[in-house]
């Protein structure tokens, strides 16, 4: 029999094995805001529940593959149920800001974020200056409409 901490670590790493319903003692599953992560499970999932869907979203790609998307900073929980409503997993999810290649610029009270890999380009991040965010979104929509 596995110890709960070992089960929670296995779940946090890959969601690769069926888990008891209360395996929250281990480290949370981490995902960056505005990014997605593939989670593979060994028992077929029928239902996924996210405690706070404003922080993260999970979709069932196929019965053994879940897609976890970070929507906002913070922590929430993820519950996976089988077709009989029995829990496969219950774990914490932590959505964090990506730090590699990201630069935050402060100009007085205004904050802007740039992705610098290798050339710095504006990105939309929660907490950035509203004017900067609006200009970045408008630019992105202009490029998108030109591509269509």
Buried (B, 14 or more C-beta within 10 A) or exposed (E): EEEBEEBBBBBBEEBEBBBBEEBBBBBBBBBBBBEEBEBEBEBEBBEBEBBBEEBBBBEBEEEBBBBBBBBBBBBBBBBBBBEEEEBBBBBBBBBBBBEEEBEEBEEEEEBBBBBEEEEBEBBBBEEBBEEBBEEBEEEEEEEEEEEE
